[in-house]
């Protein structure tokens, strides 16, 4: 690789990471204020809760429908134009929400946001284009670290801006998206060579058609099930964490926020600095199994922890779960051609979206049955334990279906 090529590759990786941080930052900035804005428009907390559920569902549905389309478009026209259009659309979405006079405008904003945020599929496809197969786990780890960094900082900034105005975070989010667009317009090179592009076809771009790619190869199908189980279980923490630690340990919102920040930092460290050495030493397959096993043990530990201190210890262990997703992505990208990377990422996002719709309903119901006096399931940590069992099953399945690391196979030969 020449010096010019190395500089272009470094610039491309730099843009992808900066764009990921700015995109996630722009989305997470609105987290602290969106529920209050919904409540203000709905007129009551009860109605706000119902509307918020609708918004979450709209987002997940649009991700399911649009991620394969955007992935296929990036396979046809290249990653650069798809990324730039999506980032610009995200910025316009925040302007729309900042000006929204009623809930229907906010609902339209969530629809647009679900479409434009599907560009994350192209971010992962871009990384696959510019990294060698044996380096992809580290590349995906860097993207995961960028996401984590944005989610750590975003809510803090959004909360501070919310003290000024409930709509101020939306304007700042729009500005950040605009900055990402200009940065990409000026510096982002195209990663997919014309010779590697694939004609657009609705058969591949619709959600069910894109999932056919996952069924086309035995190991890819098995890994997609691992992905579904992992995404399904992850929702347990998001759905019941705040309620659980408040009910069982009496934690305040401040204490809850501190732990979320700590786990986010640890996750970022694992994905930015640990995944590379681990994969070089163990290979993607063993890193995937180790990450999932750690996540399963940690979730079960969360569910049975008798004290807040032991709950925190389990959360620290769960940081090693961050080894799993980059390794899984790397293994899956090796099973498809360069021209199918966008379709693969779209299919993966559709799988995650399906889990994102079903899982919150499942774990919310389990917590409702297990919390409070006279609970039908007299065990408040049931949701965490169930999630831990699911992740442990995913680890066992990964050990069976994940292909051997190429270096390990050569060594054995």
C-alpha positions in Angstrom: 0.0 0.0 0.0 1.5 3.4 -1.1 1.8 6.4 1.2 -1.1 8.1 -0.6 -3.3 5.1 -0.2 -2.5 4.9 3.5 -3.3 8.6 4.0 -6.6 8.1 2.1 -7.5 5.1 4.2 -6.6 6.9 7.5 -8.7 9.9 6.4 -11.7 7.6 5.6 -11.5 5.8 9.0 -11.2 9.2 10.7 -14.4 10.4 8.9 -16.3 7.2 9.8 -15.5 7.6 13.4 -16.1 11.3 13.6 -19.4 10.9 11.7 -20.4 8.0 14.1 -19.7 10.2 17.1 -21.6 13.2 15.7 -24.6 11.1 14.6 -24.9 9.3 17.9 -24.3 12.5 19.8 -27.0 14.3 17.8 -29.4 11.4 18.6 -28.5 11.0 22.3 -28.7 14.8 23.0 -32.5 14.7 22.7 -32.9 11.7 25.0 -33.3 13.8 28.2 -35.8 16.2 26.7 -38.0 14.3 24.3 -40.2 12.6 27.0 -40.9 16.1 28.5 -41.7 17.5 25.1 -44.1 14.7 24.5 -45.7 15.1 27.9 -46.1 18.8 27.2 -47.9 18.1 24.0 -49.9 15.1 25.2 -51.2 16.8 28.3 -50.5 14.0 30.8 -47.8 11.5 31.8 -50.2 8.6 31.0 -50.8 9.8 27.4 -47.1 10.7 27.1 -46.2 7.1 27.9 -48.5 5.7 25.3 -47.2 8.2 22.6 -43.6 7.4 23.5 -44.3 3.7 23.0 -45.7 4.6 19.6 -42.6 6.6 18.7 -40.3 3.7 19.7 -42.3 1.3 17.6 -42.3 3.7 14.6 -38.5 4.0 14.8 -38.0 0.3 15.0 -40.4 -0.4 12.1 -38.7 2.2 9.8 -35.3 0.7 10.7 -36.6 -2.8 9.7 -38.1 -1.6 6.5 -35.4 0.9 5.4 -32.1 -0.5 6.5 -32.0 -3.2 3.7 -33.0 -0.5 1.1 -30.2 1.8 2.2 -27.7 -1.1 2.3 -28.7 -2.1 -1.2 -28.5 1.4 -2.5 -25.0 1.7 -1.1 -24.0 -1.5 -2.9 -25.3 0.1 -6.1 -24.3 3.8 -5.9 -21.4 3.6 -3.4 -21.2 4.4 0.3 -20.4 8.1 0.0 -23.6 9.5 -1.5 -25.8 7.3 0.7 -24.0 8.5 3.9 -24.1 12.1 2.9 -27.8 12.1 2.0 -28.7 10.2 5.2 -26.7 12.6 7.4 -28.3 15.6 5.7 -31.8 14.0 6.2 -31.0 13.5 9.9 -30.2 17.2 10.3 -33.5 18.2 8.6 -35.4 15.8 10.8 -34.1 17.6 13.9 -35.1 21.0 12.5 -38.6 19.5 11.9 -38.8 18.3 15.5 -37.4 21.6 16.9 -40.3 23.4 15.1 -42.9 20.7 15.8 -46.2 22.3 17.0 -47.9 19.0 17.9 -47.4 15.2 18.4 -48.1 14.4 14.7 -45.1 16.5 13.7 -43.0 14.6 16.3 -44.3 11.3 14.9 -43.3 12.4 11.4 -39.9 13.3 12.8 -39.5 9.8 14.3 -40.4 8.3 10.9 -37.8 10.3 9.1 -35.3 9.6 11.9 -35.8 5.9 11.6 -35.1 6.1 7.9 -32.0 8.3 8.1 -30.5 6.5 11.1 -30.5 3.3 8.9 -27.3 4.8 7.4 -25.5 3.0 10.2 -25.6 -0.1 7.9 -23.5 1.9 5.4 -21.0 2.9 8.1 -20.3 -0.8 8.8 -20.2 -1.6 5.1 -17.7 1.3 4.5 -15.5 -0.1 7.2 -15.6 -3.5 5.6 -14.5 -2.0 2.3 -11.4 -0.3 3.7 -10.1 -3.0 6.1 -8.7 -6.4 5.5 -10.8 -9.3 6.9 -8.5 -10.0 9.7 -8.6 -6.3 10.8 -12.4 -5.8 10.7 -13.1 -6.8 14.3 -10.8 -4.0 15.4 -12.4 -1.6 12.9 -15.9 -2.5 14.1 -14.7 -2.1 17.7 -13.6 1.5 16.9 -17.1 2.2 15.5 -18.6 0.7 18.7 -16.4 2.8 20.8 -17.4 5.9 18.9 -21.1 5.0 19.4 -20.4 4.5 23.1 -18.6 7.8 23.4 -21.5 9.7 21.8 -24.1 8.0 24.1 -22.0 9.0 27.1 -21.6 12.6 26.3 -24.9 13.2 24.4 -27.4 12.9 27.3 -25.2 15.1 29.5 -25.2 17.9 26.9 -28.8 17.4 26.2 -29.7 17.7 29.9 -27.8 20.9 30.2 -29.4 22.4 27.1 -32.8 21.2 28.3 -32.4 23.6 31.2 -32.4 26.4 28.6 -35.3 25.1 26.5 -36.9 21.8 25.7 -36.2 22.5 22.0 -32.6 23.7 22.3 -31.1 20.2 22.1 -32.9 19.6 18.7 -31.3 22.7 17.2 -27.9 21.7 18.5 -28.4 18.1 17.2 -29.3 19.6 13.8 -26.1 21.7 13.9 -24.0 18.6 14.7 -25.5 16.7 11.8 -24.8 19.6 9.5 -21.2 19.6 10.7 -20.9 15.9 9.9 -22.4 16.5 6.5 -19.9 19.2 5.6 -17.0 17.2 7.0 -17.9 14.2 4.8 -18.6 16.4 1.8 -15.1 17.8 2.0 -13.0 14.8 3.2 -14.8 11.5 2.6 -13.5 9.4 -0.3 -15.6 6.7 -1.9 -14.8 3.2 -0.6 -16.6 0.9 -3.1 -15.0 0.6 -6.5 -17.4 0.7 -9.5 -16.3 -2.8 -10.5 -17.5 -4.1 -7.1 -21.0 -2.6 -7.2 -24.1 -4.6 -7.7 -27.3 -3.6 -9.5 -30.2 -2.5 -7.3 -33.0 -5.0 -7.0 -36.1 -4.8 -4.8 -35.8 -8.6 -4.3 -32.6 -7.9 -2.2 -33.7 -4.5 -0.8 -37.0 -5.4 0.9 -36.6 -6.7 4.5 -37.6 -10.3 3.7 -35.5 -10.4 0.5 -32.5 -9.1 2.4 -32.9 -11.8 5.0 -32.6 -14.3 2.2 -28.9 -13.5 2.1 -28.6 -14.7 5.7 -30.2 -18.0 4.8 -28.0 -18.5 1.7 -25.0 -19.9 3.7 -25.1 -22.2 6.6 -22.7 -20.4 8.9 -24.2 -17.0 8.0 -27.6 -18.2 9.0 -26.3 -19.6 12.3 -24.5 -16.4 13.1 -27.6 -14.3 12.3 -29.5 -16.3 15.0 -26.6 -15.5 17.4 -27.1 -11.8 16.4 -30.8 -12.0 17.1 -30.4 -13.6 20.5 -27.7 -11.1 21.5 -29.8 -8.1 20.3 -32.9 -9.5 22.0 -31.2 -10.0 25.4 -29.5 -6.5 25.3 -32.9 -4.9 25.5 -33.5 -6.3 29.0 -31.0 -3.9 30.5 -32.5 -0.9 28.7 -36.1 -1.8 29.6 -35.9 -2.8 33.3 -32.6 -1.4 34.6 -33.8 2.0 36.0 -36.9 0.5 37.5 -35.1 -2.5 38.9 -32.3 -0.7 40.7 -34.7 1.8 42.1 -37.1 -0.8 43.4 -34.5 -3.3 44.7 -31.6 -1.1 45.9 -33.3 2.2 46.3 -30.9 4.0 43.9 -31.5 7.6 43.0 -31.5 8.9 39.4 -28.0 10.4 40.1 -26.6 7.0 41.2 -28.3 5.3 38.2 -26.8 7.8 35.8 -23.3 7.4 37.3 -23.4 3.6 36.7 -24.6 4.1 33.2 -21.8 6.5 32.5 -19.2 4.1 34.0 -20.5 1.1 32.0 -20.5 3.2 28.9 -16.8 4.2 29.5 -15.8 0.6 30.1 -17.6 -0.5 26.9 -15.8 2.2 24.9 -12.4 1.1 26.4 -13.1 -2.6 25.5 -14.1 -1.8 21.9 -11.4 0.8 21.3 -8.4 -0.9 22.9 -9.1 -4.5 23.9 -10.8 -6.0 20.9 -7.7 -5.7 18.7 -5.2 -7.5 20.9 -7.8 -10.2 21.9 -8.7 -11.0 18.3 -5.0 -11.1 17.3 -4.4 -13.6 20.1 -7.6 -15.7 20.1 -9.2 -15.1 16.7 -12.7 -13.8 16.0 -14.5 -17.0 16.9 -13.1 -17.3 20.4 -13.4 -13.6 21.1 -17.1 -13.9 20.1 -17.7 -16.8 22.5 -15.8 -15.2 25.3 -17.7 -11.9 24.9 -21.1 -13.7 24.9 -20.2 -15.9 27.9 -19.1 -12.9 29.9 -22.4 -11.1 29.0 -24.5 -14.1 30.0 -22.7 -14.5 33.4 -23.0 -10.8 34.1 -26.7 -10.6 33.3 -27.4 -13.6 35.6 -25.3 -11.9 38.2 -27.4 -8.7 37.8 -30.5 -10.7 38.5 -29.4 -12.5 41.6 -27.2 -9.8 43.2 -28.4 -9.3 46.8 -26.7 -5.9 47.1 -26.1 -2.8 44.9 -22.3 -3.4 45.2 -22.7 -6.9 43.7 -24.9 -5.6 41.0 -22.1 -3.1 40.1 -19.6 -5.9 40.0 -21.7 -7.7 37.5 -22.0 -4.6 35.4 -18.2 -4.3 35.3 -18.0 -7.9 34.0 -20.6 -7.1 31.4 -18.1 -4.7 29.7 -16.4 -7.7 28.2 -19.6 -8.4 26.3 -18.3 -5.6 24.0 -15.9 -8.2 22.5 -18.9 -10.0 20.9 -20.4 -7.6 18.4 -17.2 -6.6 16.5 -16.1 -10.2 16.3 -19.5 -11.3 15.1 -19.6 -8.6 12.4 -16.1 -9.6 11.2 -17.1 -13.2 11.0 -20.2 -12.4 9.0 -18.5 -10.1 6.5 -16.1 -12.9 5.5 -19.1 -14.9 4.3 -20.2 -12.5 1.6 -18.6 -10.7 -1.4 -17.6 -7.0 -1.5 -20.7 -6.2 -3.5 -23.0 -7.7 -0.8 -21.6 -5.9 2.3 -24.3 -3.3 2.2 -27.0 -5.9 1.9 -25.5 -7.9 4.8 -25.5 -4.8 7.1 -29.0 -4.0 6.1 -30.1 -7.5 6.9 -28.3 -7.4 10.3 -30.1 -4.1 11.1 -33.4 -5.7 10.2 -32.7 -8.6 12.5 -31.8 -6.1 15.3 -35.0 -4.2 14.6 -37.2 -7.3 14.9 -35.5 -8.0 18.3 -36.0 -4.3 19.2 -39.8 -4.6 18.7 -40.3 -8.0 20.4 -37.8 -7.8 23.2 -39.0 -4.7 25.1 -42.5 -6.2 25.2 -41.2 -9.5 26.5 -38.9 -8.1 29.3 -41.4 -5.4 30.2 -44.1 -8.1 30.8 -41.6 -10.3 32.7 -40.7 -7.4 35.0 -44.4 -6.6 35.5 -45.0 -10.2 36.6 -42.0 -10.3 38.9 -41.9 -6.9 40.7 -43.8 -5.6 43.7 -45.7 -7.3 46.5 -47.8 -10.3 45.5 -45.9 -10.7 42.2 -46.9 -13.7 40.1 -43.2 -14.5 39.8 -41.7 -13.8 43.2 -38.3 -13.0 41.9 -37.6 -9.3 40.9 -34.4 -10.2 38.9 -36.3 -12.7 36.6 -35.9 -10.5 33.5 -32.1 -10.2 34.0 -31.7 -14.0 34.5 -33.8 -14.7 31.5 -31.6 -12.4 29.4 -28.5 -14.1 30.8 -29.8 -17.5 29.8 -30.5 -16.3 26.3 -27.0 -14.8 25.9 -25.4 -18.0 27.3 -27.4 -20.0 24.7 -26.1 -17.6 22.0 -22.5 -18.3 23.2 -23.1 -22.0 22.9 -24.6 -21.6 19.4 -21.7 -19.4 18.4 -19.2 -22.1 19.4 -21.0 -24.5 17.1 -21.6 -22.4 14.0 -18.9 -19.8 13.9 -16.2 -20.7 11.3 -12.7 -21.3 12.5 -10.3 -18.4 12.4 -8.2 -18.6 9.2 -4.9 -18.3 11.1 -5.9 -21.1 13.5 -6.9 -23.3 10.5 -3.5 -22.7 8.8 -1.7 -23.4 12.1 -3.5 -26.7 12.5 -2.6 -27.6 9.0 
